[in-house]
Each structure stands twice: as structure tokens, then as C-alpha cells.
Amino acid sequence: MSFQAPAVIKPALDQQTYKGRTVDLSRGGSLINSPIPLEEGSGLELRIDLGEFTLAPVDGKVKRSNPVFYGHGHLVAVEFDDKTDSLIEAIERASDQES
């Protein structure tokens, strides 16, 4: 589903975090607009901000990372390590409350 929200990206083995934004989201993964390129196959931790609360971190693996042509940044496809039914349910509830 198309879902845009602020996100914090923490690459594996990196102490620094980066501010990004989700572009879309599914139970299996997400497309993220990232300020930095991420290496294919590398791990990361992702936290999605739903406004009133930030969801628990989700671990994933980078499937691909491509530069964005219209500006700075990279589109990063992330595959989640585990099924994220609770993540999707929380996002759907937050979306319903905005409507």
C-alpha cells in the first residue's frame, strides 16, 4: 500500500541513524526514501513514525538501492526479516483515525 511517513534508518554495524521517509509499505517490506545509499544485502533497523507514536523497530535487509533522479537521496527496497502483521495493523488504525 502507498504509505508515506517519517522513518528513522539505522544501518547494521553503524551507530548513526538517518532520517528517511516511507514511500510504500507491505507485510513483507517497504520502499524507503533514504538520504544515503545502502549496500544491497546489508541489514538495517527501521522505525516508522505515525505521529502520536513511533512503532517498534523492524529489522530488514536491503534488496536494492537506487539514486533518485529528481533530487538528493536514494530509493531503498527493504525486505523485513519477519512478518509484520502488527506493524500493518497499527498503520491501518492510524490511517483510519486520520480519515
N, C-alpha and C positions, 0 to 999 in steps of 0.2 A: 504494500500500500504506500502511496505517496505520503510521507510524513516528514515535516521539517521542524526540527527543534535543535536548540543548542546542545552540543555534546563536548565532553572532555575526553581526549585521546591520550592514553599513556602507553607508548610503545614498550614492549618487553625489554628488560635489561636497560631501561632508561629511567632516570629519576625525574626527568622533566615531563610536564603534561602540556598539551596543546589544545587550544580552543578550536573546535570544528562545528559542523552542522550536519545533521542527518538530511539526506535527500529522499530516501525511501527506506522502508523497513519491512521485514517479514520475520516469520518464526525462525528462519534459518540464517538470516544475516541482514546486513544493511549496506547501503551506499552512503558514504560519508564525504563531505567536502572538507578536506584537511589542508592546513596551511603548509604541511611538509609532505614530501614523498615518503612512502613506506615500502619497504622491500617485500616483494612477493614471498609468501611463506612465513613471514615473521609474525610473531604473536603480539597481541595488544590487549589492553583493557579499555572498555568504553563505558562512559557514564552519560546517560541521556537526561537532560533537564526538562521536566514537564511544568516548570513554573513554580507551583507551590511546593514541589519536592523533586529531588533528584533520585532516579532509580538506582538500585544496587548495581555495582559494576558487572559488566558482562565480558567474559573472555572470548576472544576470537582470533582468527588467523587471516592475514591479508591474502586475498585471492588475486587482486591486481591493483595497480596504482597508475593512474594516467594524469598528465598535466591538464589543467583546464585552460582552454584556448582564449576565453574571453576575460581572463584576469589572472590573478595570482592564486595558487593553490593547486590541489590535486583531488581528483575523484578516486576514492579508495573503496573497493568492494571488500567487505569483511564477511567471513563465514563464522557464525557463532559456534563455540565448542559444544554447547548443549542446546537442547530445545528451549525456547524462551517463551513458552505459553504465558507465563505470569507477566512477562515484560509486555507482550502484545495486549493482554487483557488490561493492564494498567494504562497503557496508551489509549486504548479504545474508550475506557472510562473517562480519561482526561479529555479526550476529543468530544465525547458526549456532553460533558459539563460545559464546554465552550460554546456548544450549539444553542 
